[in-house]
């Protein structure tokens, strides 16, 4: 297939900031951060105006934090502290710390979080809960834990969390197959009841079409799911010819990007049908880490964190020219 991509940069990453990537499209900033398995984890900021770390050291490494999520309404960004039992809220323009929010109950380890545009909440997923790890909803304006419900125990070991910004539903991927099934749970945004879904680990959301993209544990099956009905409906299942890595959606270009670590490539598929559109290969580094998208600028951000050294690949989808009208508030 004809190449319709170009690599703008490969940005070296700190070893304590190589496990997560998030984008603020309005400010054109990219955040990378450490993962919960590390004792030392920092948040780093990259200025998207120039695909390299910002020139002064303070905004480049802003300090403690893991797994950033962006509040698109205020441009604040949040990160967990894991063993410190809190989340940190920073200003998107100055990178100053606005608040440090303790996460109940005492002793839990916040490992992941996600911003819900629909209800202006940040959901925090925590481990160290004795096989009943909780998710905790926080008001993104007041920084207060929402009670009720307070912490919601989900009955196993916490994995990744993701919120559907269209309807506010929260999805949590169970991470410990030795103590429970490797399944996805859903938390209702109104009743806060949690139920088991009929699909795999949710990896991406399409805020325009209200579709979810999931892969059941141990399979190569890409599931395209209608996120509107209750319960959600699996529309299509596509068996991929490889073990899929991380993925992200560009609603403006109607593109689903899926990393193929073994093939050292990035696939582009139709997010409605799953049909293959294009393949970008070879990449300058193995796409072994998270993927994020800037829908305004047609960029894909892909972390390579294995083998080392870690880098952030900044890739431009040449299908797109700069589209300032492409932003939607809950991307």
RACORWO-V559238 format. One line per field, one symbol per residue. ss: DSSP state (@ for helix, = for strand, . for the rest). psi: psi as a letter, one per 20 degrees, with the letter a starting at -180 (. if undefined). Layout:
ss->???
psi->???
//
This chain:
ss->....========.......=====....======.......======....==...@@@@====.======....=====.=...=====......======......========....=======......======.....=......==.......===......====..........====......===....======....=====.....======......=======.......====....======....=====......======.........====....======......=======......@@@.....
psi->qppkrqohqoopqqhjljjqpqpohgilqppqrrriiphoprpqppoihpmrqqhqhgigoibqqqmqqpoihijqqqqrieiikrqppqphgijqphqooqorrpirnphrqqpohgjlqppppqakjlklpqqppppigikqpopqibpopjjbppbqqppoigijqpppopiniiirqnrpqpppigijqqqprjrappiqqoigilqqpqoqpjrkoppppojgrorqpohqppoqjroqbrrqpnhhilpopppnghilroqpqpihijqpgrpoqqqirpmiarpqqohgjkqppppojprrqqqopoppoihprpnhjipphk.
//
